[in-house]
Amino acid sequence: KIFMNTLKYLQSNEFLLDVDLWRLFANLEELNKISLSFLKTFFETVKYHVSKSDSPMDFSSILRKFFQGDLCQTHQIYCLNYTSAVFYLENLRQREDFGIYLKQWCEQNEQCKRLHLPELLVAPLHRLTRYPLLLNNIWKRSTDETEKGFIQSLKEKVEKSIRDLEGKVKWLDNFQKLRQLQEVIIWPQVWDRDKRFFVPECLKQSLRENSSENILSSANRLLLHEGRLTLAESTRLLDVYLFLFDDFLLITKIKRNKKKYGSSDTSSIPVCPSVTTELQSFIREGGFCTVLDQPIPLDRLILKNVDPVHVTVFSLRNAFLIQHENRYRQCIAVFLLQAPTETAKKTWMSQIETAISNYTMQHETKKSTAFSIPAESSEI
Protein backbone atom coordinates (compact mmCIF):
# COMPACT_ATOMS: atom_id res chain seq x y z
CA LYS A 1 0.00 0.00 0.00
CA ILE A 2 2.99 2.29 0.57
CA PHE A 3 4.06 1.81 -3.06
CA MET A 4 0.50 2.14 -4.37
CA ASN A 5 -0.48 5.21 -2.33
CA THR A 6 2.84 6.95 -3.06
CA LEU A 7 2.30 6.43 -6.79
CA LYS A 8 -1.23 7.84 -6.47
CA TYR A 9 0.18 10.88 -4.68
CA LEU A 10 2.85 11.43 -7.34
CA GLN A 11 0.28 11.11 -10.12
CA SER A 12 -1.98 13.63 -8.39
CA ASN A 13 0.99 16.00 -8.65
CA GLU A 14 1.39 15.14 -12.35
CA PHE A 15 4.38 12.79 -12.05
CA LEU A 16 4.52 9.29 -13.61
CA LEU A 17 1.12 9.86 -15.22
CA ASP A 18 1.80 7.20 -17.89
CA VAL A 19 2.21 4.44 -15.27
CA ASP A 20 -0.90 2.24 -15.19
CA LEU A 21 -1.94 1.58 -11.58
CA TRP A 22 -4.11 -1.42 -12.46
CA ARG A 23 -1.40 -3.16 -14.49
CA LEU A 24 0.93 -2.85 -11.51
CA PHE A 25 -1.35 -3.44 -8.51
CA ALA A 26 -4.53 -4.92 -10.04
CA ASN A 27 -7.34 -5.18 -7.45
CA LEU A 28 -5.02 -4.78 -4.44
CA GLU A 29 -7.32 -2.31 -2.67
CA GLU A 30 -10.30 -4.67 -2.88
CA LEU A 31 -8.09 -7.58 -1.81
CA ASN A 32 -6.82 -5.66 1.23
CA LYS A 33 -10.36 -4.70 2.19
CA ILE A 34 -11.83 -8.21 2.05
CA SER A 35 -8.77 -9.86 3.68
CA LEU A 36 -8.85 -7.37 6.56
CA SER A 37 -12.59 -7.88 6.97
CA PHE A 38 -12.06 -11.67 7.17
CA LEU A 39 -9.29 -11.33 9.77
CA LYS A 40 -11.27 -8.91 11.94
CA THR A 41 -14.38 -11.11 11.91
CA PHE A 42 -12.24 -14.20 12.59
CA PHE A 43 -10.47 -12.70 15.61
CA GLU A 44 -13.66 -11.15 16.99
CA THR A 45 -15.11 -14.68 17.12
CA VAL A 46 -12.03 -15.95 18.97
CA LYS A 47 -12.13 -12.97 21.35
CA TYR A 48 -15.83 -13.54 22.10
CA HIS A 49 -15.16 -17.22 22.82
CA VAL A 50 -12.27 -16.38 25.19
CA SER A 51 -14.38 -13.83 27.11
CA LYS A 52 -17.26 -16.32 27.40
CA SER A 53 -15.60 -19.71 27.60
CA ASP A 54 -18.90 -21.53 27.97
CA SER A 55 -19.97 -20.55 24.43
CA PRO A 56 -18.97 -22.85 21.54
CA MET A 57 -16.59 -21.39 18.96
CA ASP A 58 -18.65 -21.32 15.76
CA PHE A 59 -16.49 -20.69 12.69
CA SER A 60 -18.96 -22.09 10.15
CA SER A 61 -20.83 -18.84 9.51
CA ILE A 62 -17.57 -16.87 9.04
CA LEU A 63 -16.03 -19.44 6.74
CA ARG A 64 -19.24 -19.75 4.72
CA LYS A 65 -19.51 -15.97 4.35
CA PHE A 66 -15.95 -15.46 3.09
CA PHE A 67 -14.88 -18.69 1.40
CA GLN A 68 -18.17 -19.13 -0.41
CA GLY A 69 -18.12 -15.38 -1.07
CA ASP A 70 -15.48 -13.18 -2.66
CA LEU A 71 -12.32 -14.04 -0.70
CA CYS A 72 -10.87 -16.66 -3.08
CA GLN A 73 -12.25 -14.98 -6.19
CA THR A 74 -10.59 -11.66 -5.28
CA HIS A 75 -7.29 -13.49 -4.76
CA GLN A 76 -7.66 -15.22 -8.12
CA ILE A 77 -8.12 -11.92 -9.96
CA TYR A 78 -4.95 -10.58 -8.33
CA CYS A 79 -2.96 -13.76 -8.99
CA LEU A 80 -3.95 -13.90 -12.65
CA ASN A 81 -2.59 -10.38 -13.10
CA TYR A 82 0.62 -11.12 -11.15
CA THR A 83 2.81 -12.37 -14.04
CA SER A 84 1.74 -9.43 -16.18
CA ALA A 85 2.47 -7.03 -13.28
CA VAL A 86 6.01 -8.40 -12.85
CA PHE A 87 6.51 -8.12 -16.63
CA TYR A 88 5.30 -4.50 -16.57
CA LEU A 89 7.37 -3.63 -13.47
CA GLU A 90 10.54 -5.08 -14.99
CA ASN A 91 10.22 -2.68 -17.93
CA LEU A 92 9.32 0.34 -15.77
CA ARG A 93 12.42 -0.20 -13.62
CA GLN A 94 14.60 0.68 -16.61
CA ARG A 95 13.37 4.28 -16.32
CA GLU A 96 15.23 6.81 -14.19
CA ASP A 97 12.09 8.59 -12.88
CA PHE A 98 10.45 5.30 -11.88
CA GLY A 99 13.70 4.21 -10.18
CA ILE A 100 13.65 7.38 -8.05
CA TYR A 101 10.03 6.64 -7.05
CA LEU A 102 10.96 3.08 -6.01
CA LYS A 103 14.20 3.75 -4.16
CA GLN A 104 13.83 7.21 -2.67
CA TRP A 105 10.08 7.48 -2.13
CA CYS A 106 9.16 3.92 -1.12
CA GLU A 107 11.97 1.48 -0.32
CA GLN A 108 13.47 3.79 2.32
CA ASN A 109 10.22 3.69 4.30
CA GLU A 110 10.78 1.74 7.55
CA GLN A 111 7.54 -0.23 7.11
CA CYS A 112 8.97 -1.83 3.94
CA LYS A 113 11.70 -3.46 6.06
CA ARG A 114 14.13 -3.24 3.12
CA LEU A 115 11.83 -5.31 0.93
CA HIS A 116 11.53 -4.40 -2.74
CA LEU A 117 8.28 -4.18 -4.71
CA PRO A 118 8.66 -7.60 -6.49
CA GLU A 119 9.00 -9.28 -3.08
CA LEU A 120 5.83 -7.56 -1.84
CA LEU A 121 3.72 -8.18 -4.95
CA VAL A 122 4.07 -11.95 -4.54
CA ALA A 123 2.71 -11.93 -0.94
CA PRO A 124 -1.00 -12.37 -1.85
CA LEU A 125 -0.10 -15.52 -3.83
CA HIS A 126 1.47 -17.00 -0.70
CA ARG A 127 -1.56 -15.96 1.36
CA LEU A 128 -3.95 -17.86 -0.90
CA THR A 129 -1.95 -21.10 -0.58
CA ARG A 130 -2.11 -20.85 3.24
CA TYR A 131 -5.89 -20.84 3.44
CA PRO A 132 -6.18 -24.65 3.11
CA LEU A 133 -3.72 -24.96 6.04
CA LEU A 134 -5.91 -22.66 8.14
CA LEU A 135 -9.03 -24.65 7.25
CA ASN A 136 -7.25 -27.92 8.02
CA ASN A 137 -6.22 -26.67 11.48
CA ILE A 138 -9.80 -25.60 12.25
CA TRP A 139 -11.03 -29.00 11.02
CA LYS A 140 -8.62 -30.84 13.36
CA ARG A 141 -9.83 -28.89 16.40
CA SER A 142 -13.53 -29.07 15.57
CA THR A 143 -15.61 -31.47 17.67
CA ASP A 144 -18.91 -31.16 15.81
CA GLU A 145 -19.16 -33.75 13.00
CA THR A 146 -21.47 -31.61 10.87
CA GLU A 147 -19.05 -28.70 11.14
CA LYS A 148 -16.10 -31.00 10.33
CA GLY A 149 -17.84 -32.22 7.19
CA PHE A 150 -18.60 -28.67 6.08
CA ILE A 151 -15.01 -27.46 6.69
CA GLN A 152 -13.59 -30.48 4.84
CA SER A 153 -15.75 -29.79 1.77
CA LEU A 154 -14.75 -26.11 1.95
CA LYS A 155 -11.06 -27.03 2.13
CA GLU A 156 -11.41 -29.28 -0.94
CA LYS A 157 -13.09 -26.46 -2.89
CA VAL A 158 -10.33 -23.99 -1.99
CA GLU A 159 -7.65 -26.53 -2.99
CA LYS A 160 -9.43 -27.12 -6.32
CA SER A 161 -9.64 -23.36 -6.81
CA ILE A 162 -5.85 -23.10 -6.30
CA ARG A 163 -5.18 -25.97 -8.74
CA ASP A 164 -7.38 -24.32 -11.37
CA LEU A 165 -5.58 -21.03 -10.79
CA GLU A 166 -2.17 -22.68 -11.23
CA GLY A 167 -3.32 -23.99 -14.61
CA LYS A 168 -4.51 -20.54 -15.68
CA VAL A 169 -1.29 -18.87 -14.49
CA LYS A 170 0.83 -21.41 -16.42
CA TRP A 171 -1.28 -20.80 -19.52
CA LEU A 172 -0.85 -17.02 -19.22
CA ASP A 173 2.88 -17.39 -18.56
CA ASN A 174 3.27 -19.56 -21.67
CA PHE A 175 1.15 -17.12 -23.71
CA GLN A 176 3.37 -14.17 -22.73
CA LYS A 177 6.52 -16.17 -23.43
CA LEU A 178 5.33 -17.09 -26.93
CA ARG A 179 4.29 -13.51 -27.57
CA GLN A 180 7.82 -12.43 -26.59
CA LEU A 181 9.33 -14.98 -28.99
CA GLN A 182 7.15 -13.63 -31.79
CA GLU A 183 8.84 -10.27 -31.23
CA VAL A 184 12.43 -11.53 -31.43
CA ILE A 185 12.22 -14.42 -33.93
CA ILE A 186 12.44 -13.37 -37.58
CA TRP A 187 11.19 -15.63 -40.37
CA PRO A 188 13.08 -14.77 -43.59
CA GLN A 189 11.21 -15.19 -46.84
CA VAL A 190 12.09 -18.32 -48.79
CA TRP A 191 14.00 -16.34 -51.46
CA ASP A 192 16.12 -14.70 -48.74
CA ARG A 193 16.82 -18.01 -47.04
CA ASP A 194 17.83 -19.88 -50.19
CA LYS A 195 19.13 -18.13 -53.31
CA ARG A 196 18.02 -21.05 -55.52
CA PHE A 197 14.45 -19.81 -55.32
CA PHE A 198 13.70 -16.93 -57.68
CA VAL A 199 10.48 -14.96 -57.22
CA PRO A 200 9.72 -11.82 -59.28
CA GLU A 201 9.00 -8.69 -57.23
CA CYS A 202 5.40 -8.59 -58.46
CA LEU A 203 4.70 -12.00 -56.88
CA LYS A 204 6.53 -11.52 -53.58
CA GLN A 205 3.66 -9.67 -51.86
CA SER A 206 1.20 -12.53 -52.43
CA LEU A 207 3.71 -14.95 -50.88
CA ARG A 208 4.33 -12.66 -47.92
CA GLU A 209 0.64 -12.80 -47.06
CA ASN A 210 1.09 -16.47 -46.16
CA SER A 211 3.44 -15.52 -43.35
CA SER A 212 4.81 -18.26 -41.13
CA GLU A 213 5.16 -15.93 -38.12
CA ASN A 214 1.73 -17.01 -36.89
CA ILE A 215 3.15 -20.43 -36.09
CA LEU A 216 3.96 -19.13 -32.58
CA SER A 217 0.58 -17.48 -32.02
CA SER A 218 -1.01 -20.66 -30.62
CA ALA A 219 -1.07 -20.44 -26.82
CA ASN A 220 -1.55 -24.23 -26.68
CA ARG A 221 2.00 -24.78 -27.96
CA LEU A 222 4.53 -25.34 -25.18
CA LEU A 223 8.20 -24.37 -25.13
CA LEU A 224 10.00 -27.30 -23.49
CA HIS A 225 13.68 -26.35 -23.72
CA GLU A 226 15.87 -23.65 -25.23
CA GLY A 227 19.47 -22.54 -25.34
CA ARG A 228 22.56 -21.56 -27.26
CA LEU A 229 24.57 -24.12 -29.21
CA THR A 230 27.17 -24.08 -32.00
CA LEU A 231 26.37 -25.30 -35.51
CA ALA A 232 29.29 -26.80 -37.43
CA GLU A 233 29.22 -25.72 -41.07
CA SER A 234 31.72 -26.67 -43.78
CA THR A 235 33.92 -23.60 -43.32
CA ARG A 236 32.91 -22.09 -39.97
CA LEU A 237 31.19 -22.47 -36.61
CA LEU A 238 27.90 -20.59 -36.27
CA ASP A 239 26.26 -19.43 -33.02
CA VAL A 240 22.69 -20.72 -33.00
CA TYR A 241 19.79 -20.62 -30.54
CA LEU A 242 17.44 -23.60 -30.43
CA PHE A 243 13.81 -23.65 -29.34
CA LEU A 244 12.33 -27.07 -28.60
CA PHE A 245 8.51 -26.95 -28.63
CA ASP A 246 6.16 -29.84 -27.89
CA ASP A 247 5.62 -30.43 -31.62
CA PHE A 248 8.71 -29.11 -33.46
CA LEU A 249 12.31 -27.95 -33.13
CA LEU A 250 13.33 -24.50 -34.38
CA ILE A 251 16.96 -23.62 -35.15
CA THR A 252 17.76 -19.91 -35.36
CA LYS A 253 20.86 -17.82 -36.05
CA ILE A 254 21.81 -15.26 -33.44
CA LYS A 255 21.89 -11.72 -34.81
CA ARG A 256 23.13 -8.75 -32.83
CA ASN A 257 22.01 -6.01 -35.22
CA LYS A 258 19.89 -3.33 -33.61
CA LYS A 259 17.37 -3.27 -36.43
CA LYS A 260 14.75 -5.88 -37.16
CA TYR A 261 13.39 -6.16 -40.73
CA GLY A 262 11.70 -2.79 -41.23
CA SER A 263 11.11 -2.30 -37.51
CA SER A 264 12.37 -0.13 -34.70
CA ASP A 265 15.16 -0.77 -32.19
CA THR A 266 14.59 -4.21 -30.64
CA SER A 267 16.29 -3.14 -27.41
CA SER A 268 13.03 -1.29 -26.59
CA ILE A 269 11.03 -4.54 -26.69
CA PRO A 270 9.61 -5.37 -23.21
CA VAL A 271 11.28 -8.45 -21.77
CA CYS A 272 9.08 -11.20 -20.31
CA PRO A 273 10.43 -12.32 -16.89
CA SER A 274 9.71 -15.99 -17.62
CA VAL A 275 12.12 -15.94 -20.58
CA THR A 276 15.55 -17.39 -19.73
CA THR A 277 18.16 -15.00 -18.33
CA GLU A 278 20.39 -15.65 -21.34
CA LEU A 279 17.68 -14.67 -23.81
CA GLN A 280 16.61 -11.69 -21.65
CA SER A 281 20.10 -10.14 -21.74
CA PHE A 282 20.34 -10.98 -25.44
CA ILE A 283 17.05 -9.15 -26.19
CA ARG A 284 18.11 -6.13 -24.11
CA GLU A 285 21.30 -5.90 -26.17
CA GLY A 286 19.08 -5.47 -29.22
CA GLY A 287 19.58 -9.00 -30.51
CA PHE A 288 17.12 -11.20 -32.37
CA CYS A 289 16.97 -14.69 -33.85
CA THR A 290 16.64 -15.39 -37.56
CA VAL A 291 15.15 -18.76 -38.48
CA LEU A 292 17.88 -20.81 -40.13
CA ASP A 293 15.67 -23.43 -41.75
CA GLN A 294 12.07 -24.61 -41.65
CA PRO A 295 10.76 -25.99 -38.32
CA ILE A 296 11.56 -29.68 -37.83
CA PRO A 297 8.42 -31.62 -36.79
CA LEU A 298 9.19 -34.06 -33.98
CA ASP A 299 7.84 -37.01 -35.99
CA ARG A 300 10.33 -36.11 -38.76
CA LEU A 301 13.33 -35.59 -36.48
CA ILE A 302 16.10 -38.20 -36.14
CA LEU A 303 18.54 -37.66 -33.27
CA LYS A 304 22.00 -39.23 -33.40
CA ASN A 305 24.88 -39.16 -30.98
CA VAL A 306 28.34 -38.38 -32.40
CA ASP A 307 30.81 -41.15 -31.49
CA PRO A 308 33.61 -40.01 -29.14
CA VAL A 309 36.20 -41.23 -31.67
CA HIS A 310 35.24 -38.32 -33.95
CA VAL A 311 36.00 -35.80 -31.22
CA THR A 312 39.76 -36.03 -31.80
CA VAL A 313 39.65 -36.78 -35.54
CA PHE A 314 37.34 -33.90 -36.55
CA SER A 315 37.83 -31.64 -33.49
CA LEU A 316 34.19 -32.02 -32.48
CA ARG A 317 33.26 -31.36 -28.88
CA ASN A 318 30.08 -32.51 -27.16
CA ALA A 319 28.47 -33.01 -30.57
CA PHE A 320 25.21 -34.58 -31.71
CA LEU A 321 23.41 -34.77 -35.03
CA ILE A 322 19.87 -33.73 -35.97
CA GLN A 323 18.42 -35.12 -39.17
CA HIS A 324 15.28 -33.72 -40.80
CA GLU A 325 13.29 -36.17 -42.92
CA ASN A 326 10.34 -35.43 -45.18
CA ARG A 327 7.13 -37.48 -45.23
CA TYR A 328 8.77 -39.96 -47.61
CA ARG A 329 11.59 -40.57 -45.12
CA GLN A 330 14.14 -38.79 -47.29
CA CYS A 331 16.79 -36.75 -45.48
CA ILE A 332 16.33 -33.09 -46.47
CA ALA A 333 18.59 -31.42 -43.89
CA VAL A 334 21.34 -32.32 -41.39
CA PHE A 335 22.58 -30.19 -38.50
CA LEU A 336 25.77 -31.00 -36.61
CA LEU A 337 25.49 -29.26 -33.25
CA GLN A 338 27.99 -28.77 -30.45
CA ALA A 339 27.05 -28.06 -26.83
CA PRO A 340 29.27 -26.04 -24.44
CA THR A 341 29.63 -29.04 -22.07
CA GLU A 342 28.98 -32.78 -22.06
CA THR A 343 26.24 -32.24 -19.47
CA ALA A 344 24.50 -29.69 -21.70
CA LYS A 345 24.72 -32.14 -24.61
CA LYS A 346 23.12 -34.94 -22.55
CA THR A 347 20.39 -32.55 -21.39
CA TRP A 348 19.55 -31.53 -24.96
CA MET A 349 19.48 -35.12 -26.21
CA SER A 350 17.32 -36.21 -23.28
CA GLN A 351 14.88 -33.31 -23.76
CA ILE A 352 14.53 -34.01 -27.50
CA GLU A 353 14.07 -37.77 -26.97
CA THR A 354 11.41 -37.17 -24.31
CA ALA A 355 9.61 -34.61 -26.51
CA ILE A 356 9.58 -37.05 -29.48
CA SER A 357 8.30 -39.86 -27.25
CA ASN A 358 5.49 -37.71 -25.79
CA TYR A 359 4.53 -36.35 -29.21
CA THR A 360 4.39 -39.85 -30.72
CA MET A 361 2.35 -41.18 -27.80
CA GLN A 362 -0.19 -38.35 -28.03
CA HIS A 363 -0.67 -38.80 -31.78
CA GLU A 364 -1.00 -42.57 -31.51
CA THR A 365 -3.70 -42.07 -28.86
CA LYS A 366 -5.54 -39.61 -31.13
CA LYS A 367 -5.33 -42.02 -34.06
CA SER A 368 -6.59 -44.98 -32.05
CA THR A 369 -9.48 -42.85 -30.75
CA ALA A 370 -10.37 -41.62 -34.23
CA PHE A 371 -10.32 -45.08 -35.82
CA SER A 372 -11.71 -47.13 -32.95
CA ILE A 373 -14.67 -49.32 -33.94
CA PRO A 374 -17.64 -49.08 -31.57
CA ALA A 375 -18.33 -52.23 -29.58
CA GLU A 376 -20.82 -54.60 -31.19
CA SER A 377 -24.22 -54.69 -29.52
CA SER A 378 -24.95 -57.86 -27.56
CA GLU A 379 -28.41 -57.87 -29.17
CA ILE A 380 -27.07 -58.41 -32.70
GICORHU-V122256 format. One line per field, one symbol per residue. phi: phi as a letter, one per 40 degrees, with the letter a starting at -180 (. if undefined). psi: psi as a letter, one per 40 degrees, with the letter a starting at -180 (. if undefined). burial: 1 if it has 9 or more other ideal C-beta (glycine too) atoms within 8 Angstrom, else 0. Layout:
BEGIN
phi->???
psi->???
burial->???
END
This chain:
BEGIN
phi->.cccccccccccbgbfccccccccbfcdcccccccccccccccccccccccbcccccccdccccccccbbdcccccdccccddcccdccdccccccccccdccccbcccdccfgccddccccdccccdccccccccccdcccbccccccccccccccccccccccdcccccccccccccccccbcbbccdcccbcccbbddcbccccccccccccccccccbccaaicbbbcbcbabbcbbbbbccbabbbbccbbccbcdgbcdccccdbccccddccdcccccgcabbccacdbcccbbbbbccddcccccbfcbfcabbbbbcccgccbabbcbbccbcccccccccccccccccccccccccccccbccccccccc
psi->ddddddddddddffifdehhddddebfddddddddddddddddddddddddgeehihheddddddddebeddddddddddedddddddddddeeiddddddddddddehddefeiidddddeddddddeeddddddddddeiehdddddddddddddddddddddddddddddddddddddddehhgiiddddhedhhhiddeddddddfiededeeheehhhdiiihihhhideihhhihihhieeihhhihhheidhihfiaheeehihhdeiiddddddddeeiihhhdiiihideehhhhihhddedddefhhfiihhhhiaeefhheihhhihididddddddddddddddddddddddddddddehhiihiee.
burial->01110111011000010010101111110011011011001100110110000000001101111110001101111111111111111111100001111110111000010000100111011011001100110110010000110111011011101100100110111111111111011100111000000010000100100000100100001010111111110000001111111100111111100000000001101011101000110110011111101001010110100100011000010111111110000000001111100001101110111011011100100000000000000000
END
